[in-house]
Amino acid sequence: MSKTVVGFILVDAPHSALNNAGADAGDRTDNIVRVKSIRRGRKVYPYVSGQALRYWWRDTLEKKCGWSLSPIVREKKIAFTHANPIEYDDDDVFGYMRAMKAKEGGTVTRISPLKTSPLISVIGQSPTQDFGVMARHQGDPVPYEHEFYSTVLKGIFSIDLDSLGVFYAEEKTGYKNMYPDLENAAEEKNLNKDEESGKWVMPEDVRIKRAQEVINALPHLQGGAKLTSHLTDVSPKFIVLAAIDGGNHIFMNIAKEVEGEATIDIEALKEVLDEYQDVLLTDVYIGRRKGFMDNLEDEITELSNDSENINSGTIKEAVEQFSDKIPELIKQ
């Protein structure tokens, strides 16, 4: 059995420029900042990169959950963390790559148990150009401009619970997590080792704590560009959480655009829950912030009333109820 947490989130971005791309080649002026966006057909969809989302998440875990983040080392044109998932929570959850000398263990890599998509606009956009001016100095004012948008961003994530807190020494990209000094540290910490596979496993309480805190950080997610002039709360306003046996993300296509507005396709959600009932390892937890997509309240309430396996409530209720299921998943 493969145990994977799958999550879907919507972020309300009513007046935002959360991730910027600088100036485009051919812009009439150098003093302009464009938002990151992609095209599909004729429509433009602003997005927040997966890297930016992961930065917000890691930063929130440090500030809210007191995570000890792995120090970053810079050598010439490369930078890397300490690659020590035993001591540092984020090296375990977010993965790493570090090239060391052959006698030190060579190149080690770790596939991140936490995988994220970019946050992509549900609605096609034409970003607004905002003009500003710096005029607090003597002489001519300096004009500048930037883009922002009003949309709802959708994103998905997953957590591979089978690999969280589990480290390998295989000579295989993504699975050579260990090196001599780290194996010595694992022995000192009395990590469990499977001699046949060379797999090291952290204590259950550590694995549970890390997994729960990754989930519990979601209602407190913070970050984004242009916060001084476009203050945006980037914590999810709608969330779906479940654990499944498998790796495919079953909630990827439940958001859609209807008449220029973002919404949840309740029929698509029903279909997914029906067709994948056999792989669900937990109930499905749906959270929504009051004031956001209030038109869905009756349908979501009806959905949860019709099925004992679907729970709905606030964002924090959904997160906390699902987080409580993590220990039994880790122990299976």
N, C-alpha and C positions, 0 to 999 in steps of 0.2 A: 504494500500500500504506500502511495506517495501522498504526503500531507502538505497541502498548499493553501495558504490564506489568500483569498482573492478579494480585492476591494475596488469599488467604483466611487468616484467623488465628483461633485460639481462645485466650482468656485465662482461666486458672484463677483464680477469685475465691472461695476457700473460706470466707472470713469477712470480707467487704469492704463498704465504703461509699465507692466510688470517685468518685462524682459526686452531689452533693446539691442539693436543690431548696428548702431552707428549710422553713418551716411552711406547711401547707395552711389555707385559709380554713375556719373552723369547728372547728379543733383545740381541744381542751379547755384547752390551755395554749399560751402563746407560746414557751415554752422547749423546743421540740422541732425536730429537724432530720429531714426526710424525704429518702429517696433518690429520685433521678429514676427514674420508671417510666412505662410505657405499658400500656394494656389492650388485649387482644385476646380478644373474647368475655368470659368470666368470669375469665380468668387475668390476672395482673399480671406484667409483665416488666421488671425493673430494666434500666437502660441507662446508658452513658457517652456523652455527646454527642459528635458529630463534632468540635466545636470543642475539647473537652477532649482528645480523642485527638490532634488536630493540635498542640495546645499541648505535650503530652508529647513528641511526635515532634520538634518544632522545638527544644525544650529539650535533648533527647538529642543532636541534631545539633550543637548549640552545645558541649555538654560533652564529648561523645565524639569528634566529628570536627573540632572547632575552627572551626565555621562562624562567619563574621562576620555577625551579625544586623543587619538594618536598624533604625536608631534610630527610636523612636516619637515623634511630635510630637503634642501635645495643644493644640487650639484650641477654647475654649469647650466645646461639647457634642460635639465630634467628635475623633477621633484617627486618625492614619494613619502609615504608614511613609514612608520617603524615596522609595519607588517607583523604586528604582534597581537593576534586576536584573543590571546589569553588575558593580557593585561588591559587592552583597549577595546571597549565595546564596539566602536565604529569600525575597526578593522575586521571584526567578525561580521557585522551586519552589512556593511557597505562594500566589503571586498578590498583587494589591494593588488598591486604589482610592484615588485622591487627587484632590481638586478644587482646581485652581489657577486663578489669574487667567487671563483669555483671552490676554493677551500672553505668559504663561508657557507656554501650551499647552492650557489648559482642563482638563477632567476626563479623567484617564487611568485605565484599568482593565486588569487582566490576569486572565484565567481561570487558576486554579491548575492546573498540569499534574498535581499530586498531588491526587487526589480520594479521600475517605474516607467510609465509612458510620459511623453510631454503632456502638458495641459494645453488642449487645443480648443479654440472657439467652436461652440456648437453652431453658431450663426455666422453666415458670410458677412464680412464687414468692409466698410470703406473708412479706414482710420481717419480721425479728425486731425487737422494740422493746427497746432496752437502756436501763436507767435508771442514772443516775449522780448524784453529788452533789459540790458544791464546799463543803468543810467546813474549809478551812485558815485561816479567818478567825474572829474573835470573833462571837458571835451565832448566830442560826439558820442551819443549812446551806441552800444553794440547790440544789434538785433540777433536773435536766434529763434529757432523753432524746433518743435518736437511733435511727435504723434501720440495720440492716445485713442482709446476705444471704449465702447460700452457693450459688454457681452457676458456670456456665461461660458466658463472653461470646463471641459470635461477631461478626466484622466483616470487611468487604471493603475493598480499596483498589485504585486503579489509577494508573498514571503514563503520561501521554501523552508518549512519547519524541519525537514529531515537534514538539512545542511547547516542550519543555524547552530553554532556551538560545536560543530563537527568538522574536524580538520584531517586532511589526507597528506600523504607523502609520496603519492604516485608521480612518476615521471610523465605527466600529462598536463597540457596547458589548462589552467583553471583548477587543477587538482593537486598540484605540487604546492601545498600551503605551508609545509613544514621545512625547516632547515635545522642544522645541528643545535644551535643555541636555543631555538624555540622548542625542540624536542626535550632538551635538558630542563627547560622551564616547565614543560608539561609534566615531566617526571616529578619535579619538585612540588608541583601543585596537586600531584596524585590524580591526574586525569586518567580516565579509563582508556586502555589501549587494546584494540583488537589486533593481536599479533599476526593473524593470517592476512588481513587487509591493510595493516599499518594505519588504521583509522584511530584518531584520538577524539574523545568525547568529553566536553565540559560537564560539570555536575548539572543535574536537572534543574536545581533552583536557579542557577545562573542563566541557563537557556530559557527558562520560563520568564524570568525577570526581563531579559533583553527583548523577547518577543512581545510581552505585554506592554513594555514601555514604548516600543515602536508604534503600536496601535494606540496607546493612550495619549501619545503626543499629538494625534491628528486634530482634536478640537482646539489645540493651542498653536497650530502651525502659523508661523509668521515669517515675513520676508517680502522681497520684491523691490523693484526699482521705482524711482520717482515717488517714494512715500511722502516726501516733504510737501509735494504739491498735488498728489493724487492718492491720498491715504486710502489703501484698500486692505480689508480684512481677508487674508487668503486662506483662512481655515475653511474646511468644507461646509457648505450649506445644505448639501444632500449627500448621503453616503449609503452604500450597500456593502455589507460584510458577510462573508461565509468562509468555511473551509471545505475543500474538495479533495477527492482522491484523483490526482492528475495535475497537469501543468497548464492546460489551456485556460484562458480567461473567459469565463462564461458570461460576464456582464459587459463586455466590450461595446455592444451595439444597442444599448437601451436608451440613449439620448437622441433626440432629433429636433429639427427646426420645423415649426409650424407657423406659417404666416409671419415670419420674421421674428418669432420668439422661440426660445429654447424650452423644451419640455421633456419629460420622461415618457417613453412609449410603454405604457402599462401592459399592453397586449404582448409586446416583445418580451417584457420581463416575465409575464405569466408563462409564455412559451418556453423560455429558458429554464424556469424553475420546474416546469413539467417534464421537459425532455432530459434534464440532467439530475432529476431527483435521485437516481441510483448512485451518483458520485458525491452527493452532499454528505459531509461528515458532521456538520452542525446545522442548527437552524439558520435561517437567513435573517439578518438584522438590518432594518432600514431606518435611517435617521433623517430628519428634515428640520431645518430651522424655521420657526414661525416667521411669517413675513416673506418667505421665499417660496415661490411656486405654491401658494396657498390653494390654488385650484386643484391640486393633486390630493388634498387632504382626504376627501371622501373616498376616492379610489384606493388610496393606500390603506386606509382604515378598513375598507371592505375586503381588500386582499388579505390583510392580516387576520381579520375575523373569520374568513373562509378557510384558512389553513392554520393548523396548530404549529406548523413549522416556520411560520413567518411572523416576525416580531417588529413592530414599528413604534417609534417614539421620537424623542429629541436626538440630536447628534450625540450628546454625551451619554444618554441612555443606551443608544445602539452600541457605541464604542465600549462602554463599561460592561454591558451584558456579553458582548462577544469576547472581550478580554478575559472574562471569567472562564471561558471555555478553553483558553490556551493551555492550562496545566494538564487537562486530560488528553489533549492532542499530543503534547510533548511526551507524555508518559505511555502512550499507546505503542 
